Amino acid sequence: MKKKKKFTTKYIFVVGGVMSGVGKGVAAASIGRILSGKGFSVSAIKIDPYINVDAGTMNPIEHGEVFVTEDGDETDQDIGNYERFLGTNIYRESYMTTGRVYQAVIERERNLGYGGKCVEVVPHIPLEIKDRIERAVKKTKAEIMLIEIGGTVGEYQNLLFLEAARMMKLSYGRDVAFVMVSYLPVPSLSSEMKTKPTQYAIHTLNAAGIQPDFIIARSSTDIDQPRREKIAINCNIKAEDVISAPDIESIYDVPVNFEKDKLGERLLDRFGLRPRRKDLVEWRAMIRRIKTAKKEINVGIVGKYFVSGNFTMTDSYISVLEAIKHAGAANHCHVNIHWLSSEEVEKDGAKLLKKFDGIIVPQGWGTRGAEGKIKTIKYCRENKVPYFGLCYGMQMAVIEFARHVADLKGASSREINPKTPHPVIDVMESQIENLKKGKYGGTIRLGGWPCRLVPGTHMAKIYEKKFGKKRVVSERHRHRYEFNPKYRELLEQKGLTICGTSPDHNIVEAIEITDHPFFIGTQFHPEYISRPLDPHPLFVEFVKTCLKLREKKK
């Protein structure tokens, strides 16, 4: 019997040219979706050039959302895109930063891991990067591994990551491919797509010893043939390997758009592989549901991490935004998202909320805007407006109920008011020592934890629609404060329902008001595990309720 030939892992490095923030992460995730759709096991790695060890301590307005993995790593938001597009979990082995890499090398040197050698930036840092990529492959058993290098090729801090990529090309030859995502501007005065910035970016990449195999041409419009040929002749690449990537309405259209230029087929051909099955069938069906939706609702997201000067930075809540889209598609409904600063509600009151069919208060930290969130929740509770509180949004709902229903004057969270007479939200016991010692990064309750659903509650019934009579589910967390168990009996007597707890019943994981159309707050983050082909049931039910009440009003 002929022995089956062992599959050799393929590596695709995705790098940026000209400018960041044009969708390199979505491009990498889309390539992964295409190749997994063709029958291959695909995973992805994100490399961030920051000295930060992880993304946990970064300001979300500057950096975007902190995405939490199942095993409790605080990562860049692109890890979330990978999970959503690939439909699989990404673990801490697949996220690295400059700080994390240097930390590992220094710790190894301190433990004589280098056998007394002189440890240098080159080659030891690139070799650590290379080792981490190989460990991630071993963990995921990926046949094709995508590696996105954050930022752009011209940035000084990326030199060592590019050097590691060059070394991998040297080691693995044809099993390594490079894709550059580069921006082609169309200046308003000339109305002509310019290729020169991309040519410079490719020349910079060449200077690092790397030649791209494919160029993804990001722009406001499709790239035309003359521009393809100009890039080809100046950058040592075939014209057909310049892939058009115009601005489009939904990120979920990106894989389908890439396939117009046969990117998946060309990548597989580059590796000497053939497709194993028909591609993107379910994905295309999901996109059709989004595009053919005739019903619509208006959902307000009341938060504080999206106002930056005159601009709205929605990346701070990207997982929430995408989870709502997934739920909209599941309900054949278009969801119009409206971003509202909680500080505006604090100042101008609940009149700003009247146009919404439902309201979400997402994650947050600190005191700023807290009273605006409490006003928002009071309005939703009293007016039977569907309300969904996520993490901090649950904590604010508990405070609102304690103040206005249980009549606990001055009730608050110790995070907001350390001297509150009624700390209905208090610091977790396991976190007290961390706060005393000023230990913040990577110390909070993180990752997947079991949640016991309380039978008969609204929330348990929602989960039952998807999981049957399952009593315990896993949900991801990111918090340091929690529902204070000392107030549990009193608040329950006043009508607050505890609908989710830890298996030992000690930690309150979720609350609801059962006689409300939809009033649920979760200490966990259901948005982290919602995926376009597998939407989270709580978001699906929230959108469904908003739609039902809107149609009832009509």
C-alpha positions as CSV (number, residue, x, y, z in Angstrom):
1,M,0.0,0.0,0.0
2,K,1.3,3.4,-1.0
3,K,2.1,5.6,2.0
4,K,0.3,9.0,2.0
5,K,2.6,11.9,1.4
6,K,2.8,14.2,4.5
7,F,1.4,17.7,3.8
8,T,4.0,20.5,4.1
9,T,2.6,23.6,5.8
10,K,2.3,26.7,3.6
11,Y,3.0,30.2,4.9
12,I,1.4,33.4,3.6
13,F,2.8,36.7,4.9
14,V,0.5,39.7,4.6
15,V,2.3,43.0,4.8
16,G,1.1,46.6,4.3
17,G,2.3,49.3,2.0
18,V,1.7,53.1,1.8
19,M,-0.6,53.5,4.8
20,S,-2.1,51.5,7.6
21,G,-5.8,51.2,8.4
22,V,-7.0,50.2,4.9
23,G,-8.1,46.7,5.7
24,K,-5.0,44.5,5.9
25,G,-6.5,42.4,8.6
26,V,-9.8,41.9,6.7
27,A,-7.7,41.1,3.6
28,A,-5.8,38.4,5.5
29,A,-9.0,37.0,7.1
30,S,-10.6,37.0,3.6
31,I,-7.7,35.0,2.1
32,G,-8.2,32.6,5.0
33,R,-11.9,32.3,4.3
34,I,-11.3,31.6,0.6
35,L,-8.7,28.9,1.3
36,S,-10.7,27.2,4.0
37,G,-13.6,27.3,1.6
38,K,-11.5,25.3,-0.8
39,G,-11.0,22.6,1.7
40,F,-7.8,23.4,3.6
41,S,-7.1,23.8,7.3
42,V,-6.3,27.5,7.7
43,S,-5.2,29.5,10.8
44,A,-3.8,33.0,11.2
45,I,-1.2,34.9,13.3
46,K,-1.2,38.7,14.0
47,I,2.1,40.4,14.6
48,D,1.9,43.9,16.3
49,P,5.1,46.0,16.3
50,Y,4.3,47.6,19.7
51,I,6.5,47.2,22.7
52,N,3.3,46.5,24.7
53,V,3.3,42.8,25.8
54,D,-0.4,42.6,24.8
55,A,-3.2,44.9,23.7
56,G,-4.9,44.9,27.2
57,T,-3.5,48.2,28.4
58,M,-3.9,50.1,25.1
59,N,-6.5,52.9,24.8
60,P,-9.3,51.6,22.6
61,I,-9.8,55.0,20.9
62,E,-6.2,54.9,19.7
63,H,-5.8,51.2,19.0
64,G,-9.3,49.8,18.5
65,E,-11.0,47.0,20.4
66,V,-9.2,44.6,22.6
67,F,-10.3,41.2,21.5
68,V,-10.1,38.3,24.1
69,T,-9.4,34.8,23.0
70,E,-10.9,31.6,24.5
71,D,-7.6,31.0,26.4
72,G,-7.6,34.5,27.9
73,D,-5.2,36.5,25.7
74,E,-5.9,40.2,25.2
75,T,-5.1,40.8,21.5
76,D,-5.5,43.1,18.6
77,Q,-9.0,43.3,17.0
78,D,-7.7,41.5,13.9
79,I,-7.7,38.3,15.8
80,G,-11.4,38.8,16.1
81,N,-11.7,39.1,12.3
82,Y,-9.7,35.9,11.9
83,E,-12.1,34.0,14.2
84,R,-15.2,35.4,12.5
85,F,-14.0,34.7,8.9
86,L,-12.4,31.3,9.6
87,G,-15.1,30.2,12.0
88,T,-12.5,28.8,14.5
89,N,-10.8,29.8,17.7
90,I,-7.4,31.6,17.6
91,Y,-5.2,31.1,20.6
92,R,-2.4,33.1,22.4
93,E,0.3,31.3,20.4
94,S,-1.0,33.2,17.3
95,Y,-0.6,36.7,18.7
96,M,2.8,38.4,19.2
97,T,4.1,41.8,19.8
98,T,7.6,43.3,19.9
99,G,7.3,43.4,23.7
100,R,6.3,39.8,23.9
101,V,9.1,38.7,21.7
102,Y,11.8,40.7,23.5
103,Q,10.5,39.6,26.9
104,A,10.8,35.9,25.9
105,V,14.4,36.4,24.6
106,I,15.5,38.2,27.7
107,E,13.9,35.6,30.0
108,R,15.6,32.8,28.1
109,E,19.0,34.7,28.3
110,R,18.5,35.1,32.1
111,N,17.9,31.4,32.4
112,L,21.0,30.5,30.4
113,G,18.8,29.4,27.6
114,Y,21.4,30.5,25.1
115,G,24.3,28.6,26.7
116,G,26.4,31.7,27.5
117,K,26.3,33.1,24.0
118,C,26.3,36.8,23.3
119,V,22.6,37.4,22.6
120,E,22.0,40.0,19.8
121,V,19.0,41.6,18.2
122,V,20.0,39.8,14.9
123,P,19.7,36.9,14.6
124,H,18.1,36.0,18.0
125,I,15.0,38.2,17.8
126,P,14.0,37.1,14.2
127,L,14.7,33.5,15.2
128,E,12.3,33.9,18.2
129,I,9.7,35.2,15.8
130,K,10.3,32.3,13.5
131,D,10.0,29.8,16.4
132,R,6.7,31.4,17.5
133,I,5.3,31.0,14.0
134,E,6.3,27.4,14.0
135,R,4.8,26.8,17.4
136,A,1.5,28.3,16.3
137,V,1.4,25.9,13.3
138,K,2.0,23.0,15.7
139,K,-0.8,24.2,18.0
140,T,-3.3,24.7,15.2
141,K,-2.2,21.9,12.9
142,A,-2.8,24.4,10.1
143,E,-2.0,23.3,6.5
144,I,-1.9,27.0,5.5
145,M,-0.8,29.7,8.0
146,L,-1.5,33.4,7.4
147,I,0.9,35.8,9.1
148,E,-0.2,39.5,9.2
149,I,2.6,42.0,10.0
150,G,0.9,45.1,11.4
151,G,1.6,48.6,10.1
152,T,3.5,49.1,6.9
153,V,6.8,47.9,5.4
154,G,8.4,51.4,5.7
155,E,8.2,51.5,9.5
156,Y,11.4,51.0,11.5
157,Q,9.8,48.7,14.1
158,N,8.8,46.2,11.4
159,L,12.4,45.5,10.2
160,L,12.9,42.5,12.5
161,F,9.6,40.9,11.6
162,L,10.4,41.3,7.9
163,E,13.8,39.8,8.6
164,A,12.1,36.8,10.2
165,A,9.9,36.5,7.1
166,R,12.9,36.6,4.9
167,M,14.6,33.9,6.9
168,M,11.5,31.7,6.6
169,K,11.5,32.2,2.9
170,L,15.2,31.1,2.9
171,S,14.3,28.0,4.9
172,Y,11.0,27.0,3.2
173,G,11.4,28.3,-0.3
174,R,8.2,27.8,-2.4
175,D,6.2,27.1,0.7
176,V,6.3,30.8,1.6
177,A,4.3,33.5,-0.3
178,F,4.1,37.2,0.3
179,V,1.0,39.4,-0.2
180,M,1.2,43.2,0.0
181,V,-1.9,45.2,0.7
182,S,-1.2,48.6,-0.7
183,Y,-3.2,51.8,-1.1
184,L,-3.6,53.5,-4.5
185,P,-4.9,57.0,-4.0
186,V,-7.2,58.8,-6.5
187,P,-6.6,62.5,-5.8
188,S,-9.7,64.6,-6.3
189,L,-8.0,67.2,-8.5
190,S,-6.5,64.7,-11.0
191,S,-9.1,61.9,-10.7
192,E,-6.4,59.4,-11.7
193,M,-5.4,56.4,-9.7
194,K,-1.7,56.8,-8.7
195,T,0.6,53.8,-8.5
196,K,3.8,55.6,-7.5
197,P,3.3,55.2,-3.7
198,T,2.8,51.5,-4.1
199,Q,5.9,51.2,-6.3
200,Y,7.9,52.9,-3.5
201,A,6.4,50.5,-0.9
202,I,7.4,47.5,-3.0
203,H,10.9,48.8,-3.5
204,T,11.1,49.2,0.3
205,L,10.0,45.6,0.8
206,N,12.6,44.6,-1.8
207,A,15.2,46.4,0.3
208,A,14.3,44.0,3.1
209,G,15.1,41.1,0.8
210,I,11.5,40.2,0.0
211,Q,9.6,40.2,-3.3
212,P,5.8,40.2,-3.1
213,D,4.0,37.5,-5.0
214,F,0.7,39.3,-5.0
215,I,-0.4,42.9,-4.6
216,I,-3.9,43.7,-3.2
217,A,-4.7,47.1,-4.7
218,R,-6.8,48.9,-2.1
219,S,-8.5,52.0,-3.5
220,S,-11.8,53.8,-3.7
221,T,-12.5,52.1,-7.0
222,D,-11.4,49.1,-9.0
223,I,-7.9,49.1,-10.5
224,D,-7.9,49.2,-14.3
225,Q,-5.7,47.3,-16.7
226,P,-3.2,50.2,-17.4
227,R,-2.5,50.6,-13.7
228,R,-2.1,46.8,-13.2
229,E,0.4,46.8,-16.0
230,K,2.3,49.8,-14.6
231,I,2.7,48.0,-11.2
232,A,3.7,44.8,-13.0
233,I,6.4,46.3,-15.1
234,N,7.9,48.4,-12.3
235,C,7.6,45.9,-9.5
236,N,8.5,42.5,-11.0
237,I,5.1,41.0,-10.7
238,K,2.5,39.6,-13.2
239,A,-0.4,41.9,-14.0
240,E,-2.9,39.1,-13.1
241,D,-1.4,38.9,-9.6
242,V,-2.5,42.5,-8.9
243,I,-5.8,41.9,-7.1
244,S,-8.5,44.6,-7.2
245,A,-9.8,45.7,-3.8
246,P,-12.2,48.6,-4.1
247,D,-14.2,50.2,-1.3
248,I,-17.3,48.0,-0.7
249,E,-20.3,48.1,1.5
250,S,-19.6,45.1,3.7
251,I,-16.3,43.4,4.8
252,Y,-18.1,40.1,4.2
253,D,-18.1,40.9,0.5
254,V,-14.2,41.0,0.4
255,P,-13.6,37.2,-0.1
256,V,-16.2,37.1,-3.0
257,N,-14.6,40.3,-4.5
258,F,-11.1,38.7,-4.3
259,E,-12.4,35.6,-6.1
260,K,-13.4,37.8,-9.1
261,D,-9.6,38.0,-9.7
262,K,-9.2,34.3,-8.8
263,L,-6.9,35.0,-5.8
264,G,-7.6,31.7,-4.1
265,E,-6.9,29.7,-7.3
266,R,-3.7,31.7,-8.0
267,L,-2.5,31.2,-4.4
268,L,-3.0,27.5,-4.5
269,D,-1.4,27.3,-7.9
270,R,1.6,29.2,-6.4
271,F,1.9,26.4,-3.8
272,G,1.3,23.6,-6.4
273,L,-2.1,22.7,-4.7
274,R,-5.6,22.0,-6.1
275,P,-8.9,22.9,-4.5
276,R,-10.5,20.1,-2.5
277,R,-14.1,21.3,-2.7
278,K,-16.4,24.0,-4.1
279,D,-15.8,27.3,-2.4
280,L,-17.8,29.9,-0.3
281,V,-21.3,28.3,-0.8
282,E,-22.5,29.1,2.7
283,W,-20.7,32.4,2.7
284,R,-22.4,33.6,-0.5
285,A,-25.8,32.6,0.9
286,M,-25.1,34.7,4.1
287,I,-24.2,37.7,1.9
288,R,-27.4,37.3,-0.1
289,R,-29.4,37.4,3.2
290,I,-27.8,40.6,4.1
291,K,-28.3,42.3,0.7
292,T,-31.9,41.1,0.3
293,A,-33.1,42.1,3.7
294,K,-36.2,44.4,3.4
295,K,-37.0,45.0,7.0
296,E,-34.9,47.4,9.2
297,I,-34.5,48.5,12.8
298,N,-32.5,51.3,14.5
299,V,-30.2,50.3,17.3
300,G,-28.4,52.8,19.5
301,I,-25.0,52.0,20.9
302,V,-24.4,54.2,23.9
303,G,-20.7,54.2,24.9
304,K,-17.7,56.5,25.3
305,Y,-14.8,55.0,23.3
306,F,-15.7,56.2,19.8
307,V,-15.6,60.0,20.0
308,S,-12.2,61.4,18.9
309,G,-12.3,65.0,18.0
310,N,-14.7,65.4,15.1
311,F,-14.5,61.7,14.2
312,T,-16.4,58.6,15.3
313,M,-14.0,55.7,15.8
314,T,-16.2,52.6,15.7
315,D,-13.3,50.2,15.9
316,S,-13.5,50.4,19.7
317,Y,-16.6,48.2,19.5
318,I,-16.0,46.2,16.4
319,S,-17.1,42.8,17.8
320,V,-20.4,44.3,19.0
321,L,-20.9,45.9,15.6
322,E,-20.2,42.7,13.7
323,A,-22.4,40.6,16.1
324,I,-25.3,42.9,15.4
325,K,-24.8,42.4,11.7
326,H,-24.7,38.6,12.1
327,A,-28.0,38.8,14.0
328,G,-29.5,41.1,11.4
329,A,-28.6,38.6,8.7
330,A,-30.2,35.7,10.7
331,N,-33.4,37.8,11.0
332,H,-33.4,38.9,7.3
333,C,-33.2,42.4,8.7
334,H,-31.0,45.4,8.1
335,V,-29.8,47.0,11.4
336,N,-29.0,50.7,11.3
337,I,-26.4,51.4,13.9
338,H,-26.4,54.8,15.7
339,W,-23.4,55.8,17.9
340,L,-24.3,58.0,20.8
341,S,-21.9,59.3,23.4
342,S,-23.0,58.5,27.0
343,E,-21.7,62.0,27.9
344,E,-24.3,63.5,25.6
345,V,-27.1,61.5,27.3
346,E,-25.6,62.7,30.6
347,K,-25.9,66.3,29.5
348,D,-29.1,66.3,27.3
349,G,-31.1,63.4,28.8
350,A,-33.2,60.5,27.5
351,K,-34.9,62.5,24.7
352,L,-31.9,61.5,22.5
353,L,-33.0,57.8,22.8
354,K,-36.5,58.0,21.4
355,K,-35.7,57.2,17.8
356,F,-34.1,53.8,18.7
357,D,-35.9,50.4,18.5
358,G,-33.3,48.9,20.9
359,I,-30.2,50.0,22.9
360,I,-26.9,48.4,23.7
361,V,-24.5,49.6,26.4
362,P,-21.2,47.8,25.7
363,Q,-18.0,47.4,27.7
364,G,-16.2,50.2,29.4
365,W,-14.0,51.2,32.3
366,G,-13.9,54.1,34.7
367,T,-16.2,57.0,35.7
368,R,-16.5,59.1,32.5
369,G,-20.0,58.9,31.0
370,A,-21.3,56.4,33.6
371,E,-24.3,58.6,34.6
372,G,-25.3,58.9,31.0
373,K,-25.4,55.1,30.7
374,I,-27.5,54.8,33.9
375,K,-30.0,57.4,32.4
376,T,-30.1,55.3,29.2
377,I,-30.9,52.1,31.1
378,K,-33.6,53.8,33.2
379,Y,-35.3,54.9,30.0
380,C,-35.1,51.4,28.6
381,R,-36.5,49.8,31.7
382,E,-39.3,52.2,32.2
383,N,-40.4,52.4,28.5
384,K,-40.0,48.7,27.7
385,V,-37.3,49.4,25.1
386,P,-35.2,46.3,24.4
387,Y,-31.9,46.7,26.3
388,F,-28.7,44.6,26.1
389,G,-25.9,45.4,28.5
390,L,-22.5,43.9,27.9
391,C,-20.0,43.6,30.8
392,Y,-20.0,47.2,32.0
393,G,-23.4,47.5,30.5
394,M,-24.6,44.8,32.9
395,Q,-23.0,46.5,35.9
396,M,-24.6,49.8,35.1
397,A,-28.0,48.0,34.8
398,V,-27.5,46.6,38.3
399,I,-26.7,50.1,39.7
400,E,-29.7,51.7,37.9
401,F,-32.0,49.0,39.4
402,A,-30.5,49.4,42.9
403,R,-31.0,53.1,42.9
404,H,-34.4,53.5,41.3
405,V,-36.2,50.2,42.1
406,A,-34.6,49.0,45.3
407,D,-34.2,52.6,46.6
408,L,-30.6,52.2,47.6
409,K,-29.5,55.9,47.5
410,G,-26.0,56.4,46.2
411,A,-25.7,52.8,44.9
412,S,-22.7,52.5,42.6
413,S,-19.6,50.6,41.7
414,R,-16.4,51.0,43.7
415,E,-14.7,51.6,40.4
416,I,-16.8,54.7,40.0
417,N,-17.1,55.8,43.6
418,P,-14.8,54.0,46.1
419,K,-16.9,55.6,49.0
420,T,-20.3,54.6,47.8
421,P,-22.6,53.5,50.7
422,H,-24.0,50.7,48.5
423,P,-21.3,49.0,46.4
424,V,-23.6,46.8,44.4
425,I,-20.7,46.3,42.0
426,D,-17.5,45.6,43.8
427,V,-14.0,44.5,43.0
428,M,-13.5,40.8,42.6
429,E,-11.8,39.3,45.7
430,S,-9.1,37.8,43.5
431,Q,-8.3,41.3,42.2
432,I,-7.8,43.2,45.4
433,E,-4.1,42.4,45.7
434,N,-3.5,43.2,42.0
435,L,-4.9,46.7,42.5
436,K,-2.9,47.3,45.7
437,K,0.3,46.4,43.8
438,G,-0.6,48.3,40.6
439,K,-0.7,45.1,38.6
440,Y,-3.0,45.8,35.6
441,G,-1.8,44.2,32.4
442,G,-3.1,40.6,32.0
443,T,-4.3,40.2,35.5
444,I,-8.1,40.5,35.2
445,R,-10.6,37.7,34.7
446,L,-10.1,36.7,31.1
447,G,-11.1,34.2,28.5
448,G,-13.7,31.4,28.4
449,W,-15.5,30.6,31.7
450,P,-18.5,28.4,32.3
451,C,-21.9,30.1,32.8
452,R,-24.7,28.1,34.4
453,L,-28.1,29.1,32.9
454,V,-30.9,29.4,35.4
455,P,-33.9,27.3,34.2
456,G,-37.1,29.1,33.3
457,T,-35.4,32.5,32.7
458,H,-35.7,34.4,29.5
459,M,-32.0,34.0,28.8
460,A,-32.1,30.2,29.4
461,K,-35.0,30.0,26.9
462,I,-33.0,31.9,24.3
463,Y,-30.0,29.6,24.6
464,E,-32.4,26.6,24.4
465,K,-33.4,27.6,20.9
466,K,-29.8,26.9,19.8
467,F,-28.4,24.4,22.3
468,G,-31.4,22.5,23.5
469,K,-31.6,21.8,27.2
470,K,-27.9,22.5,27.8
471,R,-27.4,24.0,31.2
472,V,-23.8,25.3,31.1
473,V,-22.3,27.3,28.3
474,S,-18.8,28.8,27.9
475,E,-18.6,32.6,27.4
476,R,-15.6,34.9,27.3
477,H,-14.8,37.5,30.0
478,R,-12.8,40.6,30.5
479,H,-13.5,42.3,33.9
480,R,-12.1,43.2,37.3
481,Y,-15.4,44.2,39.0
482,E,-18.5,42.1,39.6
483,F,-22.0,41.9,41.0
484,N,-21.7,42.2,44.8
485,P,-23.3,39.0,46.3
486,K,-24.2,40.8,49.5
487,Y,-26.9,42.6,47.6
488,R,-28.2,39.6,45.6
489,E,-31.1,38.6,47.9
490,L,-32.4,42.2,48.2
491,L,-32.3,42.9,44.5
492,E,-33.9,39.6,43.6
493,Q,-36.7,40.4,46.1
494,K,-37.3,43.7,44.3
495,G,-37.7,41.9,40.9
496,L,-34.2,41.6,39.4
497,T,-33.7,38.1,38.1
498,I,-30.3,36.4,38.2
499,C,-30.3,34.3,35.0
500,G,-26.7,33.1,34.8
501,T,-24.1,32.2,37.4
502,S,-20.8,30.4,37.8
503,P,-21.3,26.7,38.3
504,D,-20.7,27.1,42.0
505,H,-23.4,29.9,42.1
506,N,-21.0,32.4,43.6
507,I,-20.4,34.7,40.6
508,V,-23.4,36.4,39.0
509,E,-22.8,36.1,35.2
510,A,-26.1,37.6,33.9
511,I,-29.2,39.5,35.0
512,E,-32.6,40.2,33.4
513,I,-35.9,41.7,34.0
514,T,-38.2,38.8,33.0
515,D,-41.4,40.8,32.5
516,H,-39.6,43.1,30.0
517,P,-39.6,42.3,26.2
518,F,-35.8,42.1,26.4
519,F,-33.8,43.4,29.3
520,I,-30.6,41.3,29.7
521,G,-27.2,42.2,31.0
522,T,-24.2,39.8,30.8
523,Q,-20.9,40.0,32.7
524,F,-19.4,38.2,29.8
525,H,-18.9,39.3,26.2
526,P,-21.2,37.3,23.8
527,E,-20.0,39.4,20.9
528,Y,-16.5,37.8,21.0
529,I,-17.9,34.4,19.9
530,S,-20.5,35.6,17.3
531,R,-19.7,34.7,13.8
532,P,-21.4,35.4,10.5
533,L,-22.2,31.8,9.8
534,D,-22.9,31.1,13.5
535,P,-24.5,34.2,15.2
536,H,-24.8,34.4,18.9
537,P,-28.3,33.6,20.1
538,L,-28.6,36.6,22.5
539,F,-27.9,39.0,19.7
540,V,-30.3,37.1,17.4
541,E,-33.1,37.4,20.0
542,F,-32.3,41.0,20.7
543,V,-32.7,42.0,17.0
544,K,-35.8,39.7,16.7
545,T,-37.4,41.5,19.6
546,C,-36.6,45.0,18.3
547,L,-38.1,44.0,14.9
548,K,-41.2,42.6,16.4
549,L,-41.9,45.7,18.6
550,R,-41.2,48.0,15.7
551,E,-43.7,46.2,13.5
552,K,-46.2,46.2,16.3
553,K,-45.9,50.0,16.6
554,K,-46.6,50.3,12.9
